[in-house]
Amino acid sequence: MAKKLEGRVAIVTGSGANIGEACAKALAEAGAAVVVADINKQGADKVAQDINDNGGKALAHHVDLMDESSVQALVAATLDAFGRIDILHNNAADTRPAHMAADADIAKLDTQIWDSAFDINARGTMLMTKHCLPAMVKTGSGSIINTSSGISILGDVFTPAYASSKAAVNSFTRNTAAQYGKRNIRCNAVLPGTILTSLSRSVLSPEQLALQEKHTLLPRLGEPGDIAKVVVFLASDDASFVTGQLIGVDGGICTHQAHVGDALEQMAN
């Protein structure tokens, strides 16, 4: 039986680990040739090798989203290797622990932290989209999937720069969908909640993870594969009439009154 993404070519940024790794592997399992793009070339090499060892087709490539020429080189290498681009998953983000820790009190926020969040998360997403669109226009179709975040639509006491940059991704998603829908190019965003990756486990304490789980409507926190399944859906013809959407993949944490977790706990006791 043919795989749903057979014959298609995907670029996944930030795919050398964590959510991006799961998405790259899931797209390859669905039949796509995948360019594993990351600033961490060593991580990208490992993920691409894993895909190739498991019968898929992958190419690792270094990319620095703060450098437009690096983005152009990634797109050119993809076209040289595979001749087309059908799927772009803009997954990379600046989640360096030191930067996330410094992204806190607005009255004390360093402008460098703010600028870095927007340079990679928002500007990087724009640059990748800008340089992949001509190839998609040429083939007459395409699916762009942006990784946003649940905190882009809610106020929080943490990470105002990161949250604001992801809100910009939301707006950019809908603008891209509006501009290119008539050319059969779709653009959607996934908004993860707390996802159990090596990164989240390193920056969140067990108490913080327990708090997140308490306020998640489903009985667990998310796994990278939860995001990957939605990305494959959005990349495929199963989502051929889905565009301009911001899709929460968060176990319902962004859908309820703030007191629900506490109320459920009180009722159980």
Contacts in CASP RR format, 6 or more apart in sequence:
PFRMAT RR
TARGET T0000
AUTHOR 0000-0000-0000
METHOD contacts of the structure
MODEL  1
MAKKLEGRVAIVTGSGANIGEACAKALAEAGAAVVVADINKQGADKVAQD
INDNGGKALAHHVDLMDESSVQALVAATLDAFGRIDILHNNAADTRPAHM
AADADIAKLDTQIWDSAFDINARGTMLMTKHCLPAMVKTGSGSIINTSSG
ISILGDVFTPAYASSKAAVNSFTRNTAAQYGKRNIRCNAVLPGTILTSLS
RSVLSPEQLALQEKHTLLPRLGEPGDIAKVVVFLASDDASFVTGQLIGVD
GGICTHQAHVGDALEQMAN
3 29 0 8 1.000
3 30 0 8 1.000
3 31 0 8 1.000
4 30 0 8 1.000
4 31 0 8 1.000
4 232 0 8 1.000
4 236 0 8 1.000
4 237 0 8 1.000
4 238 0 8 1.000
5 27 0 8 1.000
5 30 0 8 1.000
5 31 0 8 1.000
5 32 0 8 1.000
5 87 0 8 1.000
5 232 0 8 1.000
5 235 0 8 1.000
5 236 0 8 1.000
6 31 0 8 1.000
6 32 0 8 1.000
7 31 0 8 1.000
7 32 0 8 1.000
7 33 0 8 1.000
7 86 0 8 1.000
8 31 0 8 1.000
8 32 0 8 1.000
8 33 0 8 1.000
8 84 0 8 1.000
8 86 0 8 1.000
8 87 0 8 1.000
8 235 0 8 1.000
9 32 0 8 1.000
9 33 0 8 1.000
9 34 0 8 1.000
9 35 0 8 1.000
9 78 0 8 1.000
9 82 0 8 1.000
9 83 0 8 1.000
9 84 0 8 1.000
9 85 0 8 1.000
9 86 0 8 1.000
9 87 0 8 1.000
10 24 0 8 1.000
10 27 0 8 1.000
10 32 0 8 1.000
10 33 0 8 1.000
10 34 0 8 1.000
10 35 0 8 1.000
10 85 0 8 1.000
10 86 0 8 1.000
10 87 0 8 1.000
10 88 0 8 1.000
10 89 0 8 1.000
10 235 0 8 1.000
11 34 0 8 1.000
11 35 0 8 1.000
11 37 0 8 1.000
11 74 0 8 1.000
11 75 0 8 1.000
11 78 0 8 1.000
11 85 0 8 1.000
11 87 0 8 1.000
11 88 0 8 1.000
11 89 0 8 1.000
11 128 0 8 1.000
11 132 0 8 1.000
12 20 0 8 1.000
12 23 0 8 1.000
12 24 0 8 1.000
12 27 0 8 1.000
12 34 0 8 1.000
12 35 0 8 1.000
12 36 0 8 1.000
12 37 0 8 1.000
12 89 0 8 1.000
12 91 0 8 1.000
13 37 0 8 1.000
13 38 0 8 1.000
13 63 0 8 1.000
13 65 0 8 1.000
13 89 0 8 1.000
13 90 0 8 1.000
13 91 0 8 1.000
13 92 0 8 1.000
13 128 0 8 1.000
14 20 0 8 1.000
14 37 0 8 1.000
14 38 0 8 1.000
14 39 0 8 1.000
14 91 0 8 1.000
14 92 0 8 1.000
14 93 0 8 1.000
15 21 0 8 1.000
15 23 0 8 1.000
15 24 0 8 1.000
15 34 0 8 1.000
15 36 0 8 1.000
15 37 0 8 1.000
15 38 0 8 1.000
15 44 0 8 1.000
15 47 0 8 1.000
15 89 0 8 1.000
15 91 0 8 1.000
15 92 0 8 1.000
16 24 0 8 1.000
16 36 0 8 1.000
16 38 0 8 1.000
16 40 0 8 1.000
16 43 0 8 1.000
16 44 0 8 1.000
16 46 0 8 1.000
16 47 0 8 1.000
17 38 0 8 1.000
17 40 0 8 1.000
17 43 0 8 1.000
17 47 0 8 1.000
17 197 0 8 1.000
17 198 0 8 1.000
17 199 0 8 1.000
18 195 0 8 1.000
18 197 0 8 1.000
18 198 0 8 1.000
18 199 0 8 1.000
18 224 0 8 1.000
19 91 0 8 1.000
19 147 0 8 1.000
19 192 0 8 1.000
19 195 0 8 1.000
19 197 0 8 1.000
19 224 0 8 1.000
19 227 0 8 1.000
19 228 0 8 1.000
20 89 0 8 1.000
20 91 0 8 1.000
20 224 0 8 1.000
20 228 0 8 1.000
21 47 0 8 1.000
21 224 0 8 1.000
22 223 0 8 1.000
22 224 0 8 1.000
22 225 0 8 1.000
22 227 0 8 1.000
22 228 0 8 1.000
23 89 0 8 1.000
23 91 0 8 1.000
23 224 0 8 1.000
23 227 0 8 1.000
23 228 0 8 1.000
23 231 0 8 1.000
23 232 0 8 1.000
24 34 0 8 1.000
24 36 0 8 1.000
24 47 0 8 1.000
24 51 0 8 1.000
24 58 0 8 1.000
24 89 0 8 1.000
25 47 0 8 1.000
25 50 0 8 1.000
25 51 0 8 1.000
25 228 0 8 1.000
26 225 0 8 1.000
26 228 0 8 1.000
26 229 0 8 1.000
26 231 0 8 1.000
26 232 0 8 1.000
27 34 0 8 1.000
27 87 0 8 1.000
27 89 0 8 1.000
27 228 0 8 1.000
27 231 0 8 1.000
27 232 0 8 1.000
27 235 0 8 1.000
28 34 0 8 1.000
28 51 0 8 1.000
28 54 0 8 1.000
28 56 0 8 1.000
28 57 0 8 1.000
28 58 0 8 1.000
29 54 0 8 1.000
29 56 0 8 1.000
30 232 0 8 1.000
30 235 0 8 1.000
30 236 0 8 1.000
31 56 0 8 1.000
31 57 0 8 1.000
32 86 0 8 1.000
32 87 0 8 1.000
32 235 0 8 1.000
33 56 0 8 1.000
33 57 0 8 1.000
33 58 0 8 1.000
33 59 0 8 1.000
33 82 0 8 1.000
34 48 0 8 1.000
34 51 0 8 1.000
34 57 0 8 1.000
34 58 0 8 1.000
34 59 0 8 1.000
35 58 0 8 1.000
35 59 0 8 1.000
35 60 0 8 1.000
35 61 0 8 1.000
35 74 0 8 1.000
35 77 0 8 1.000
35 78 0 8 1.000
35 81 0 8 1.000
35 82 0 8 1.000
36 44 0 8 1.000
36 47 0 8 1.000
36 48 0 8 1.000
36 51 0 8 1.000
36 58 0 8 1.000
36 59 0 8 1.000
36 60 0 8 1.000
36 61 0 8 1.000
37 44 0 8 1.000
37 60 0 8 1.000
37 61 0 8 1.000
37 62 0 8 1.000
37 63 0 8 1.000
37 74 0 8 1.000
37 92 0 8 1.000
38 44 0 8 1.000
38 60 0 8 1.000
38 62 0 8 1.000
38 63 0 8 1.000
38 92 0 8 1.000
39 62 0 8 1.000
39 63 0 8 1.000
39 64 0 8 1.000
39 65 0 8 1.000
39 92 0 8 1.000
41 60 0 8 1.000
41 61 0 8 1.000
41 62 0 8 1.000
43 60 0 8 1.000
44 60 0 8 1.000
44 61 0 8 1.000
44 62 0 8 1.000
45 60 0 8 1.000
47 58 0 8 1.000
47 60 0 8 1.000
48 58 0 8 1.000
48 59 0 8 1.000
48 60 0 8 1.000
49 58 0 8 1.000
49 60 0 8 1.000
51 57 0 8 1.000
51 58 0 8 1.000
52 58 0 8 1.000
59 77 0 8 1.000
59 78 0 8 1.000
59 81 0 8 1.000
59 82 0 8 1.000
61 74 0 8 1.000
61 77 0 8 1.000
61 78 0 8 1.000
62 70 0 8 1.000
62 74 0 8 1.000
63 70 0 8 1.000
63 71 0 8 1.000
63 73 0 8 1.000
63 74 0 8 1.000
63 92 0 8 1.000
64 70 0 8 1.000
65 71 0 8 1.000
65 92 0 8 1.000
65 119 0 8 1.000
65 120 0 8 1.000
65 123 0 8 1.000
65 124 0 8 1.000
65 127 0 8 1.000
65 128 0 8 1.000
66 119 0 8 1.000
66 120 0 8 1.000
66 123 0 8 1.000
66 124 0 8 1.000
68 127 0 8 1.000
71 124 0 8 1.000
71 127 0 8 1.000
71 128 0 8 1.000
71 131 0 8 1.000
72 131 0 8 1.000
74 128 0 8 1.000
75 85 0 8 1.000
75 128 0 8 1.000
75 131 0 8 1.000
75 132 0 8 1.000
75 135 0 8 1.000
78 85 0 8 1.000
79 85 0 8 1.000
79 135 0 8 1.000
84 135 0 8 1.000
84 138 0 8 1.000
84 139 0 8 1.000
85 132 0 8 1.000
85 135 0 8 1.000
85 136 0 8 1.000
85 139 0 8 1.000
85 142 0 8 1.000
86 136 0 8 1.000
86 139 0 8 1.000
86 141 0 8 1.000
86 142 0 8 1.000
86 143 0 8 1.000
86 235 0 8 1.000
87 142 0 8 1.000
87 143 0 8 1.000
87 144 0 8 1.000
87 145 0 8 1.000
87 235 0 8 1.000
88 128 0 8 1.000
88 129 0 8 1.000
88 132 0 8 1.000
88 136 0 8 1.000
88 142 0 8 1.000
88 143 0 8 1.000
88 144 0 8 1.000
88 145 0 8 1.000
89 144 0 8 1.000
89 145 0 8 1.000
89 146 0 8 1.000
89 147 0 8 1.000
89 231 0 8 1.000
89 235 0 8 1.000
90 124 0 8 1.000
90 125 0 8 1.000
90 128 0 8 1.000
90 129 0 8 1.000
90 144 0 8 1.000
90 145 0 8 1.000
90 146 0 8 1.000
90 147 0 8 1.000
90 169 0 8 1.000
91 147 0 8 1.000
92 120 0 8 1.000
92 124 0 8 1.000
93 120 0 8 1.000
93 121 0 8 1.000
93 147 0 8 1.000
93 162 0 8 1.000
93 165 0 8 1.000
93 166 0 8 1.000
94 116 0 8 1.000
94 117 0 8 1.000
94 119 0 8 1.000
94 120 0 8 1.000
94 121 0 8 1.000
94 162 0 8 1.000
95 162 0 8 1.000
95 199 0 8 1.000
97 199 0 8 1.000
97 202 0 8 1.000
97 203 0 8 1.000
99 113 0 8 1.000
99 116 0 8 1.000
99 117 0 8 1.000
100 159 0 8 1.000
100 162 0 8 1.000
100 203 0 8 1.000
101 203 0 8 1.000
102 109 0 8 1.000
102 110 0 8 1.000
102 113 0 8 1.000
103 109 0 8 1.000
103 113 0 8 1.000
103 117 0 8 1.000
103 158 0 8 1.000
103 159 0 8 1.000
103 160 0 8 1.000
103 161 0 8 1.000
103 162 0 8 1.000
104 158 0 8 1.000
104 159 0 8 1.000
104 160 0 8 1.000
106 160 0 8 1.000
109 160 0 8 1.000
109 161 0 8 1.000
113 161 0 8 1.000
114 161 0 8 1.000
114 164 0 8 1.000
116 161 0 8 1.000
117 161 0 8 1.000
117 162 0 8 1.000
117 164 0 8 1.000
117 165 0 8 1.000
118 161 0 8 1.000
118 164 0 8 1.000
118 165 0 8 1.000
118 168 0 8 1.000
120 165 0 8 1.000
121 162 0 8 1.000
121 165 0 8 1.000
121 166 0 8 1.000
121 168 0 8 1.000
121 169 0 8 1.000
122 165 0 8 1.000
122 168 0 8 1.000
122 169 0 8 1.000
122 172 0 8 1.000
125 146 0 8 1.000
125 169 0 8 1.000
125 172 0 8 1.000
126 172 0 8 1.000
129 144 0 8 1.000
129 172 0 8 1.000
129 176 0 8 1.000
129 187 0 8 1.000
132 144 0 8 1.000
133 180 0 8 1.000
133 185 0 8 1.000
136 142 0 8 1.000
136 144 0 8 1.000
136 180 0 8 1.000
136 183 0 8 1.000
136 185 0 8 1.000
137 180 0 8 1.000
137 183 0 8 1.000
137 185 0 8 1.000
140 183 0 8 1.000
140 184 0 8 1.000
140 185 0 8 1.000
141 184 0 8 1.000
141 185 0 8 1.000
142 184 0 8 1.000
142 185 0 8 1.000
142 186 0 8 1.000
143 185 0 8 1.000
143 186 0 8 1.000
143 187 0 8 1.000
143 188 0 8 1.000
143 234 0 8 1.000
143 235 0 8 1.000
143 236 0 8 1.000
143 239 0 8 1.000
144 173 0 8 1.000
144 176 0 8 1.000
144 185 0 8 1.000
144 186 0 8 1.000
144 187 0 8 1.000
144 188 0 8 1.000
145 187 0 8 1.000
145 188 0 8 1.000
145 189 0 8 1.000
145 190 0 8 1.000
145 231 0 8 1.000
145 234 0 8 1.000
145 235 0 8 1.000
146 169 0 8 1.000
146 172 0 8 1.000
146 173 0 8 1.000
146 187 0 8 1.000
146 188 0 8 1.000
146 189 0 8 1.000
146 190 0 8 1.000
147 169 0 8 1.000
147 189 0 8 1.000
147 190 0 8 1.000
147 192 0 8 1.000
147 227 0 8 1.000
148 166 0 8 1.000
148 167 0 8 1.000
148 169 0 8 1.000
148 170 0 8 1.000
148 173 0 8 1.000
148 189 0 8 1.000
148 190 0 8 1.000
148 191 0 8 1.000
148 246 0 8 1.000
149 162 0 8 1.000
149 163 0 8 1.000
149 166 0 8 1.000
149 191 0 8 1.000
149 192 0 8 1.000
149 193 0 8 1.000
150 166 0 8 1.000
150 191 0 8 1.000
150 192 0 8 1.000
150 193 0 8 1.000
150 248 0 8 1.000
150 250 0 8 1.000
150 253 0 8 1.000
150 254 0 8 1.000
151 158 0 8 1.000
151 159 0 8 1.000
151 162 0 8 1.000
151 163 0 8 1.000
151 166 0 8 1.000
152 163 0 8 1.000
152 166 0 8 1.000
152 167 0 8 1.000
152 169 0 8 1.000
152 170 0 8 1.000
152 191 0 8 1.000
153 167 0 8 1.000
153 170 0 8 1.000
153 191 0 8 1.000
153 246 0 8 1.000
153 254 0 8 1.000
154 254 0 8 1.000
155 163 0 8 1.000
156 163 0 8 1.000
169 189 0 8 1.000
170 189 0 8 1.000
170 191 0 8 1.000
170 246 0 8 1.000
173 187 0 8 1.000
173 188 0 8 1.000
173 189 0 8 1.000
173 244 0 8 1.000
173 246 0 8 1.000
174 187 0 8 1.000
174 244 0 8 1.000
174 246 0 8 1.000
176 185 0 8 1.000
176 187 0 8 1.000
177 186 0 8 1.000
177 187 0 8 1.000
177 188 0 8 1.000
177 243 0 8 1.000
177 244 0 8 1.000
178 244 0 8 1.000
180 187 0 8 1.000
181 243 0 8 1.000
186 234 0 8 1.000
186 239 0 8 1.000
186 240 0 8 1.000
186 242 0 8 1.000
186 243 0 8 1.000
186 244 0 8 1.000
187 243 0 8 1.000
187 244 0 8 1.000
188 234 0 8 1.000
188 239 0 8 1.000
188 242 0 8 1.000
188 243 0 8 1.000
188 244 0 8 1.000
188 245 0 8 1.000
188 246 0 8 1.000
188 247 0 8 1.000
189 244 0 8 1.000
189 245 0 8 1.000
189 246 0 8 1.000
189 247 0 8 1.000
190 227 0 8 1.000
190 230 0 8 1.000
190 231 0 8 1.000
190 234 0 8 1.000
190 247 0 8 1.000
190 248 0 8 1.000
190 249 0 8 1.000
191 246 0 8 1.000
191 247 0 8 1.000
191 248 0 8 1.000
191 249 0 8 1.000
191 250 0 8 1.000
191 254 0 8 1.000
192 222 0 8 1.000
192 227 0 8 1.000
192 248 0 8 1.000
192 249 0 8 1.000
192 250 0 8 1.000
193 216 0 8 1.000
193 222 0 8 1.000
193 248 0 8 1.000
193 249 0 8 1.000
193 250 0 8 1.000
193 251 0 8 1.000
193 253 0 8 1.000
193 254 0 8 1.000
194 200 0 8 1.000
194 204 0 8 1.000
194 209 0 8 1.000
194 212 0 8 1.000
194 213 0 8 1.000
194 216 0 8 1.000
194 221 0 8 1.000
194 222 0 8 1.000
194 250 0 8 1.000
194 253 0 8 1.000
195 221 0 8 1.000
195 222 0 8 1.000
195 223 0 8 1.000
195 224 0 8 1.000
195 226 0 8 1.000
195 227 0 8 1.000
196 209 0 8 1.000
196 221 0 8 1.000
196 222 0 8 1.000
196 223 0 8 1.000
196 224 0 8 1.000
197 224 0 8 1.000
200 209 0 8 1.000
201 209 0 8 1.000
204 212 0 8 1.000
209 221 0 8 1.000
212 221 0 8 1.000
212 253 0 8 1.000
213 220 0 8 1.000
213 221 0 8 1.000
214 261 0 8 1.000
214 265 0 8 1.000
215 253 0 8 1.000
215 260 0 8 1.000
215 261 0 8 1.000
216 222 0 8 1.000
216 250 0 8 1.000
216 251 0 8 1.000
216 252 0 8 1.000
216 253 0 8 1.000
217 251 0 8 1.000
217 252 0 8 1.000
217 253 0 8 1.000
217 255 0 8 1.000
217 256 0 8 1.000
217 260 0 8 1.000
218 251 0 8 1.000
218 252 0 8 1.000
222 251 0 8 1.000
226 249 0 8 1.000
227 249 0 8 1.000
230 247 0 8 1.000
230 249 0 8 1.000
233 239 0 8 1.000
234 242 0 8 1.000
234 247 0 8 1.000
248 254 0 8 1.000
END
